[in-house]
Amino acid sequence: MKTNLISRSGYLQLQQELDHLWRVERRETTEKVAWAASLGDRSENADYKYNKQKLRQIDKRIRFLRKRLEQLKIVDYSPQQDGKVFFGATVTVEDEHGEQRTFTIAGPDEIYQRNDVISIDAPMARAALGKQLDDEFTVVTPTGSKLWIVTKIDYILTRS
């Protein structure tokens, strides 16, 4: 189950995607479907079939975004978060072998096509929540447990 949290910038991106799909993509695709349908026999009309399928995909994404935007709760930065790992934190951690990782904890709707962001639902994020600098935490993975130490916490990316 997805957590219904999102940053303000992530929420705005989803709103922009919805707006673009509704005002631009859907309108253009509807015009192409109408044009292809006017050519006659639809059973062998590739333009008609392709654009009709594309229109269904656009409508499906629009329905999803409308419903999802209603469910989401925007989480803004608060100065009370400083010094601890919470939603929106950019965290650097180090394991016992000196391997470092830096990630920002975000909502599940914000992680796609990004390598520097993890979902608040991810085991690493869940284990790090509430930790302070130099705190240790263990993450259980399919290959075993791994110990990590918090070396840096920052909220600069989420401040408005």
Secondary structure in CASP SS format (residue, H / E / C, confidence):
PFRMAT SS
TARGET T0000
AUTHOR 0000-0000-0000
METHOD secondary structure of the structure
MODEL  1
M C 1.00
K C 1.00
T C 1.00
N C 1.00
L E 1.00
I E 1.00
S C 1.00
R H 1.00
S H 1.00
G H 1.00
Y H 1.00
L H 1.00
Q H 1.00
L H 1.00
Q H 1.00
Q H 1.00
E H 1.00
L H 1.00
D H 1.00
H H 1.00
L H 1.00
W H 1.00
R H 1.00
V H 1.00
E H 1.00
R H 1.00
R H 1.00
E H 1.00
T H 1.00
T H 1.00
E H 1.00
K H 1.00
V H 1.00
A H 1.00
W H 1.00
A H 1.00
A H 1.00
S C 1.00
L C 1.00
G C 1.00
D C 1.00
R C 1.00
S C 1.00
E C 1.00
N C 1.00
A H 1.00
D H 1.00
Y H 1.00
K H 1.00
Y H 1.00
N H 1.00
K H 1.00
Q H 1.00
K H 1.00
L H 1.00
R H 1.00
Q H 1.00
I H 1.00
D H 1.00
K H 1.00
R H 1.00
I H 1.00
R H 1.00
F H 1.00
L H 1.00
R H 1.00
K H 1.00
R H 1.00
L H 1.00
E H 1.00
Q H 1.00
L C 1.00
K E 1.00
I E 1.00
V C 1.00
D C 1.00
Y C 1.00
S C 1.00
P H 1.00
Q H 1.00
Q H 1.00
D C 1.00
G C 1.00
K E 1.00
V C 1.00
F C 1.00
F C 1.00
G C 1.00
A C 1.00
T E 1.00
V E 1.00
T E 1.00
V E 1.00
E E 1.00
D E 1.00
E C 1.00
H C 1.00
G C 1.00
E C 1.00
Q E 1.00
R E 1.00
T E 1.00
F E 1.00
T E 1.00
I E 1.00
A E 1.00
G C 1.00
P C 1.00
D C 1.00
E C 1.00
I C 1.00
Y C 1.00
Q C 1.00
R C 1.00
N C 1.00
D C 1.00
V E 1.00
I E 1.00
S E 1.00
I C 1.00
D C 1.00
A C 1.00
P H 1.00
M H 1.00
A H 1.00
R H 1.00
A H 1.00
A H 1.00
L C 1.00
G C 1.00
K C 1.00
Q E 1.00
L C 1.00
D C 1.00
D C 1.00
E E 1.00
F E 1.00
T E 1.00
V E 1.00
V E 1.00
T E 1.00
P C 1.00
T C 1.00
G E 1.00
S E 1.00
K E 1.00
L E 1.00
W E 1.00
I E 1.00
V E 1.00
T E 1.00
K E 1.00
I E 1.00
D E 1.00
Y C 1.00
I H 1.00
L H 1.00
T H 1.00
R C 1.00
S C 1.00
END
